[in-house]
Amino acid sequence: MKTTLTDLEHVAKALSIKVSYEDLKASKGGSCRVMEASRIIINKHLQNNDKINLLAKELGKFDLGGLDIPDNVRKKIARETEE
């Protein structure tokens, strides 16, 4: 089963991480903290597959223990984090 952006956005929501798609000129995006809130900002001009890869990589920086995540999504996050 293929991992979708929606699958990864559900993981982010479970972690209380806001995901947004912005017009970033010189960056693919990444994660940051604004005040006490974690955010992942992704360049909206990226191809869908690149958005998925970036979101999975950024989610891999957070503690996913205790979350009920489908195996295919957990494996995608692990794969992108290793690269």
Order of alpha helices (4+ residues) and beta strands (2+ residues): alpha-beta-beta-beta-alpha-alpha
